[in-house]
Amino acid sequence: MTANGKGMQVWQFSEMAYHPAWPHLEDTYRVTVPSRLFDPKVGADLYHRYLDEWALCDELGINIMTNEHHATATCADSVCTIPMAILARETKKVRLLALGMPIGNRNDPIRVAEEYSMIDVISRGRVEMGFVKGVPFEISPANTNPAELMDRFWEAHDLILKAMTSHDGPFNWEGTHFHYRSVNVWPRPYQQPHPPVWMPVGSEGSAIEAAARGITIGVLNTGWVRTPSIFAAYRESAREAGREPAPDKLAYMALIGVGDTRAEGWRRADQILGYSRTSGIVSPQFMNPAGYVSAEVSAQMLKVGAAAGARATRVQTRDGRPINARTMTVEEAIDAGLVFAGTPDDVFEQIRAFHTHVGGFGHLLMMGQGGTIDHEDTVANLTLFSKEVLPRLAELG
């Protein structure tokens, strides 16, 4: 199976972390971290390394996924369309997904439409565009109102699609949050009417909204316990909207470590888990800005021990036992459904069991690089997955 073939589609994901800063950090990895900890010479080497790993995916038949975060040492990709633009030229076959662009926190949706459209043309129609709500930690750097975030998100979403699909000259937009006297996006996208739209979701409510609009969803870190109900809510909502919920509308992200031996696969997964162990470490005042989630959800978070504690223990094993994302072992992460690791046979069987448990999905978002895993291990991880696991995923299509 190739990246453009039948069966399950696989996407390689990396946050392009600047892990050399991590030993200097304790209480927060985000928002207030001084940029003097970023050495541009080291950063340049890391950027080129990460781009090389993504470019290799074109040979391996693995699609490419980028994302962006801001003011953080856990993700040095602060503009997801920059690596996408580079890879649009460097690759020829695989599809390019950004999951994605925090349009509720961006002040210029038309610029987003222009960026995605231009990259879609350069890649000759291989772009998939993701729109994200964004993590609560980035409300402060963006200086946005968290209570208005989803209203801004959906207005930006509608404006971007209208801009991409209006081909007869300028139109005027006078919305609640955005105002444009003359919208006229050049170039128009290669794919018609526009590239496929994705969004990550973490709840049944968000899945229902996405399904009603025909948007592909990706679930991240929801694991064995939370994923089935999210997928079920999407399927039910899609049917109510008159759409048959095909598997290619559902995506699941997992950290993946493959080795010639189980120990080698677990060692790689343990290093990649640096992503999960650090991404939620942030000063408590940035964890849950007022209005970011509903009053009901905020109350529930407080009941289990304040916002920081809630985020640290949202992960559960398959029997419902909470585990701490900052300290979890590979064995715990496999049990939770966040990690697939071991030999190629181990990894395939874990994916198959999870696929059956959640009722199926058409996309596997593979974090094959993360944390402190080095270039050589990343290349070996991706190559072994491509040769020994990827062909077998056609059985799950």
Secondary structure, 3 states (H helix, E strand, C coil): CCCCCCCCEEEEECCCCCHHHHHHCCCCCECCCCHHHCCHHHHHHHHHHHHHHHHHHHHHCCEEEECCCCCECCCCCCCCHHHHHHHHHHCCCCCEEEEEECCCCCCCHHHHHHHHHHHHHHCCCCEEEEECCCCHHHHHHHCCCHHHHHHHHHHHHHHHHHHHHCCCCCEEEECCCCEEEEECCCCCCCCCCCCCEEEEECCHHHHHHHHHCCCEEEEECCHHHHHHHHHHHHHHHHHHCCCCCCHHHEEEEEEEEECCCHHHHHHHHHHHCHHHHHCCCCCHHHCCCCCCCCHHHHHHHHHCCHHHHHHHCCEECCCCCEECCCCCCHHHHHHHCCEEEECHHHHHHHHHHHHHHCCCCCEEEEECCCCCCCHHHHHHHHHHHHHHCHHHHHHHC
